[in-house]
Amino acid sequence: MGSLVCVGTGLQLAGQMSVLSRSYIEHAEVVFSLLPDGFAQQWLMQLNSNVINLQQFYAQDGEVKSRRDTYEQMICAILDAVRAGKRTVCALYGHPGVFACVGHLAIARARAEGFVAKMEPGISAEACLWADVGIDPGQSGHQSFEASQFMFYQHVPDPACYLLLWQIALAGEHTLTQFHTSADRLQILVEQLGQWYAADHQVLIYEAANLPPLSPRIEYLPLGELPRAKLSSKSTLVIPPAKPLEYNYDILARLGITPADLG
């Protein structure tokens, strides 16, 4: 009977994939892949010769195509292999369940049809961010949003903690047919963030390195300069705290402690 395992390859493929995920790939009858470059694809094919690249379903040159249609085609291809009785693996860049709907949807559909399906985690861009930038999110806490979702809905950030806006290069793009935003859309985001952060508040653009010899991109700039920043599909906007944490004196009193007790 067919089965499905969605695995994460990590950001730096060979060194950040778990032993278990690698084993699933090596023993699969078919491996579907969605990886960032040809080097990663070639490395994967050394583990299993039967690899199908899901990149083929994205819009080709000059074609206008919704990513919803692309993802549906990917899921159908994966499920066809599972229905054919094959041990199927889907290898996805980073963590297979973080900003990656294909794995979640394929697993849900496979389970609904009675197949065994599960997900194995991988090292995500967020995990790399904490290490590369030198942030312990436990110090102040953090909030994390997809950039467009943050713009479209009534999210209220806490300026006393870190704010992460993922896929900043797509901020404000709603058609799912484009892979870039515009300076005008980014200016709207800056004005939106102006409710909590000054234009000269120092933010940073982060991009994890996907090959061992490369260094991550960690570029600081004032928030007001964001519309003119160079962005890529890997860019994440990191907004450090703009004010200190505030004590909750009511709760502290009920607990019988004072701010001094917290060091």
C-alpha positions as CSV (number, residue, x, y, z in Angstrom):
1,M,0.0,0.0,0.0
2,G,1.3,3.5,-0.8
3,S,2.5,5.9,1.8
4,L,3.7,9.5,2.0
5,V,6.4,11.1,4.1
6,C,7.2,14.8,3.7
7,V,10.7,15.6,4.8
8,G,12.7,18.8,5.3
9,T,16.1,19.1,3.7
10,G,17.1,22.1,5.8
11,L,18.6,25.3,4.4
12,Q,22.0,23.8,3.7
13,L,21.0,20.5,2.2
14,A,23.7,18.0,2.9
15,G,24.5,19.1,6.4
16,Q,21.1,20.1,7.8
17,M,19.0,17.1,6.8
18,S,18.2,14.7,9.7
19,V,19.4,11.1,9.6
20,L,15.8,9.9,9.5
21,S,14.8,12.1,6.6
22,R,17.8,11.0,4.6
23,S,16.8,7.3,5.3
24,Y,13.3,7.9,4.0
25,I,14.7,9.4,0.8
26,E,17.1,6.6,0.3
27,H,14.4,3.9,0.7
28,A,11.6,5.6,-1.2
29,E,10.3,4.3,-4.5
30,V,9.8,7.8,-5.8
31,V,10.9,11.2,-4.4
32,F,9.3,14.5,-5.3
33,S,11.5,17.5,-4.7
34,L,11.0,21.2,-4.4
35,L,14.5,22.6,-3.8
36,P,16.1,26.0,-4.5
37,D,18.8,25.2,-7.0
38,G,20.4,22.7,-9.2
39,F,23.1,21.8,-6.7
40,A,20.5,20.7,-4.2
41,Q,18.7,18.7,-6.9
42,Q,21.9,16.9,-8.0
43,W,22.8,16.0,-4.4
44,L,19.3,14.6,-3.8
45,M,19.6,12.4,-6.9
46,Q,22.7,10.9,-5.4
47,L,20.5,9.5,-2.6
48,N,17.7,8.3,-4.9
49,S,17.8,8.0,-8.7
50,N,14.0,8.3,-9.0
51,V,13.5,12.0,-8.3
52,I,10.7,14.1,-9.9
53,N,11.3,17.9,-9.7
54,L,8.1,19.7,-8.8
55,Q,9.5,23.0,-10.2
56,Q,8.1,21.9,-13.5
57,F,4.6,23.0,-12.4
58,Y,5.5,26.6,-11.9
59,A,4.6,29.1,-14.6
60,Q,7.0,29.0,-17.5
61,D,8.4,32.0,-19.4
62,G,5.6,34.4,-20.3
63,E,2.9,32.3,-18.7
64,V,0.5,33.8,-16.1
65,K,-0.5,31.1,-13.6
66,S,-1.8,31.2,-10.1
67,R,0.3,29.5,-7.5
68,R,-2.9,27.8,-6.3
69,D,-3.1,25.9,-9.6
70,T,0.6,25.1,-9.3
71,Y,0.3,23.7,-5.8
72,E,-2.8,21.7,-6.8
73,Q,-0.9,20.1,-9.7
74,M,2.0,19.3,-7.4
75,I,-0.3,17.6,-4.9
76,C,-2.1,15.6,-7.6
77,A,1.3,14.3,-8.9
78,I,2.3,13.3,-5.3
79,L,-1.0,11.6,-4.6
80,D,-1.0,9.7,-7.9
81,A,2.2,8.0,-6.8
82,V,0.8,7.2,-3.4
83,R,-2.4,5.7,-5.0
84,A,-0.2,3.7,-7.3
85,G,1.1,1.9,-4.1
86,K,4.5,3.5,-4.0
87,R,6.5,4.5,-0.9
88,T,6.5,8.2,-1.7
89,V,8.7,11.0,-0.2
90,C,8.3,14.7,-0.8
91,A,11.5,16.5,-0.1
92,L,11.0,20.2,0.6
93,Y,13.5,23.0,1.2
94,G,13.9,24.0,4.9
95,H,11.1,22.8,7.1
96,P,8.4,21.0,5.0
97,G,5.6,22.6,7.1
98,V,6.8,26.2,7.4
99,F,5.5,28.5,4.7
100,A,5.0,25.4,2.6
101,C,1.4,24.4,2.0
102,V,2.1,21.5,-0.4
103,G,3.2,19.1,2.3
104,H,0.3,19.8,4.6
105,L,-2.3,19.5,1.9
106,A,-0.8,16.4,0.4
107,I,-0.7,14.7,3.8
108,A,-4.2,15.7,4.6
109,R,-5.5,14.4,1.3
110,A,-3.5,11.1,1.6
111,R,-4.9,10.5,5.1
112,A,-8.4,11.2,4.0
113,E,-8.0,8.5,1.4
114,G,-6.8,6.0,4.0
115,F,-3.1,6.1,3.4
116,V,-0.3,6.4,6.0
117,A,1.2,9.9,5.7
118,K,3.3,12.0,8.0
119,M,5.8,14.9,8.1
120,E,9.4,14.9,9.4
121,P,10.8,18.4,10.4
122,G,13.7,20.1,8.9
123,I,15.9,23.1,9.9
124,S,13.9,26.2,9.0
125,A,15.0,29.7,8.0
126,E,13.8,30.9,11.4
127,A,16.2,28.4,13.2
128,C,19.1,29.7,11.1
129,L,18.1,33.3,11.8
130,W,18.4,33.0,15.5
131,A,21.9,31.4,15.1
132,D,23.2,33.8,12.4
133,V,21.9,37.1,13.9
134,G,22.6,36.0,17.5
135,I,19.1,36.5,18.9
136,D,17.6,34.5,21.7
137,P,13.8,34.8,21.2
138,G,13.3,33.8,24.8
139,Q,14.7,37.1,26.0
140,S,11.9,39.3,24.8
141,G,9.6,37.0,22.8
142,H,8.8,37.3,19.1
143,Q,5.9,37.5,16.7
144,S,6.0,36.1,13.2
145,F,3.8,36.8,10.2
146,E,3.8,36.4,6.5
147,A,4.2,39.9,5.2
148,S,1.1,40.1,3.1
149,Q,-1.0,38.5,5.7
150,F,0.2,41.1,8.2
151,M,-0.9,43.8,5.8
152,F,-4.3,42.3,4.9
153,Y,-5.5,41.6,8.4
154,Q,-5.8,43.4,11.7
155,H,-2.6,42.1,13.3
156,V,-1.3,44.2,16.2
157,P,2.5,43.7,16.9
158,D,4.0,44.1,20.3
159,P,6.9,46.6,19.9
160,A,8.6,45.2,23.0
161,C,9.5,42.0,21.2
162,Y,11.0,41.0,17.8
163,L,8.7,41.1,14.8
164,L,9.5,38.8,11.8
165,L,7.8,39.5,8.5
166,W,8.4,36.6,6.1
167,Q,8.3,36.7,2.3
168,I,8.8,40.5,2.4
169,A,9.6,40.5,-1.3
170,L,5.9,39.6,-1.9
171,A,4.4,42.1,0.6
172,G,1.0,43.2,-0.6
173,E,0.9,40.8,-3.6
174,H,-2.5,39.0,-3.5
175,T,-2.9,37.5,-7.0
176,L,-0.5,34.6,-6.4
177,T,0.7,35.2,-10.0
178,Q,3.7,37.4,-9.3
179,F,7.0,36.8,-7.4
180,H,7.9,40.4,-6.4
181,T,6.3,43.4,-4.8
182,S,6.8,47.1,-5.5
183,A,8.2,50.1,-3.8
184,D,4.6,51.5,-3.5
185,R,3.4,48.4,-1.7
186,L,6.4,48.5,0.6
187,Q,5.8,52.2,1.4
188,I,2.2,51.2,2.5
189,L,3.7,48.6,4.8
190,V,6.2,51.2,6.2
191,E,3.3,53.5,6.9
192,Q,1.3,50.7,8.5
193,L,4.3,49.8,10.7
194,G,4.6,53.5,11.6
195,Q,1.9,53.0,14.1
196,W,4.4,51.3,16.3
197,Y,7.9,52.0,14.9
198,A,9.7,55.2,14.0
199,A,10.9,55.6,10.4
200,D,14.5,55.7,11.7
201,H,14.1,52.5,13.7
202,Q,16.9,50.1,12.7
203,V,15.6,46.9,11.1
204,L,17.4,44.2,9.2
205,I,16.9,42.1,6.1
206,Y,17.9,38.5,6.7
207,E,18.6,35.8,4.1
208,A,19.9,32.4,5.2
209,A,22.8,30.9,3.3
210,N,21.9,27.8,1.3
211,L,25.4,26.6,0.6
212,P,28.2,26.0,3.2
213,P,30.7,28.4,1.6
214,L,28.2,31.3,1.6
215,S,27.5,33.7,4.3
216,P,24.0,34.8,5.4
217,R,22.8,38.3,4.4
218,I,22.3,40.5,7.5
219,E,21.7,44.0,6.3
220,Y,20.7,46.8,8.7
221,L,18.8,49.8,7.5
222,P,16.2,52.4,8.8
223,L,12.6,51.2,8.5
224,G,11.9,54.1,6.2
225,E,14.4,52.9,3.7
226,L,12.7,49.6,3.2
227,P,10.9,50.5,-0.1
228,R,14.3,51.0,-1.7
229,A,16.0,47.9,-0.4
230,K,17.1,45.0,-2.6
231,L,14.9,42.0,-1.8
232,S,14.8,38.4,-3.0
233,S,12.5,35.5,-2.4
234,K,14.6,34.5,0.6
235,S,14.4,37.9,2.3
236,T,12.9,38.2,5.8
237,L,12.3,41.5,7.6
238,V,13.4,41.5,11.2
239,I,12.2,44.4,13.4
240,P,14.0,44.5,16.8
241,P,12.1,45.7,19.9
242,A,11.4,49.4,19.9
243,K,10.7,49.7,23.6
244,P,11.5,47.7,26.8
245,L,9.3,45.1,28.3
246,E,6.7,46.6,30.7
247,Y,6.0,44.9,34.0
248,N,2.5,43.6,34.7
249,Y,2.2,44.9,38.2
250,D,-1.2,43.3,38.8
251,I,0.0,39.8,38.1
252,L,3.3,40.4,40.0
253,A,1.3,41.4,43.0
254,R,-1.0,38.4,42.8
255,L,2.1,36.2,42.6
256,G,3.7,38.0,45.6
257,I,6.8,39.1,43.7
258,T,8.3,42.5,42.7
259,P,10.3,43.6,39.6
260,A,13.4,43.4,41.8
261,D,12.8,39.7,42.2
262,L,13.1,39.2,38.5
263,G,16.7,40.4,38.4
